[in-house]
Amino acid sequence: MHTNDSNIASQKVYSSMLSFTVPDMNSTVSKLMALGAELDGPIKYEIHGKVAALRCIDGHMLGLYEPA
């Protein structure tokens, strides 16, 4: 079975996740979303800091961490 490129681009698949520590979660998320990234769930406010996961326009996942 063959799929065309438009079907592949619209599918959500798993990928490796690159994780980064950031100084300002809200600012970083806003900038990445302006570049086309999408939040994969809400920003979580943990006791140790904020965490978020975003999917880039190319499908790769980014994990962000802002220490408390």
C-alpha positions in Angstrom: 0.0 0.0 0.0 1.4 3.4 -1.0 0.5 6.7 0.6 1.0 10.1 -0.9 3.2 12.8 0.6 0.2 14.8 1.9 -1.0 11.8 4.0 2.5 11.4 5.5 2.8 15.0 6.4 -0.5 15.0 8.3 0.2 11.9 10.4 1.4 12.3 13.9 4.2 9.8 14.5 6.7 9.3 17.3 10.2 10.6 17.0 13.3 11.1 19.1 12.9 13.9 21.6 15.5 16.6 22.1 15.3 18.2 25.5 16.5 21.7 26.4 16.7 23.7 29.6 15.3 27.2 29.0 15.4 30.4 31.1 11.8 31.5 30.2 9.3 28.8 29.3 6.5 31.1 28.2 8.7 33.2 25.9 10.4 30.1 24.4 7.1 28.4 23.8 5.7 31.5 22.2 8.7 31.9 19.9 8.6 28.2 18.8 4.8 28.3 18.1 5.4 31.5 16.0 7.8 29.3 13.9 5.1 26.6 13.5 5.7 24.3 16.4 2.6 22.9 18.3 2.3 22.2 22.0 1.8 18.5 22.7 -0.3 19.0 25.8 -0.3 21.8 28.2 2.7 23.3 30.0 3.0 21.5 33.2 3.9 23.2 36.5 5.9 20.7 38.6 7.5 21.3 42.0 10.9 21.3 40.3 9.9 23.6 37.5 7.9 23.9 34.3 8.0 21.3 31.5 6.5 21.2 28.0 6.7 19.1 24.9 6.3 20.6 21.4 6.2 19.1 18.0 8.2 20.9 15.3 6.8 21.4 11.8 9.1 18.6 10.6 7.6 16.2 13.2 10.5 16.1 15.7 9.6 16.5 19.4 11.2 19.1 21.7 11.2 18.8 25.4 11.6 22.0 27.4 12.4 22.4 31.0 12.6 25.7 33.1 14.0 25.0 36.6 12.0 26.4 39.5 
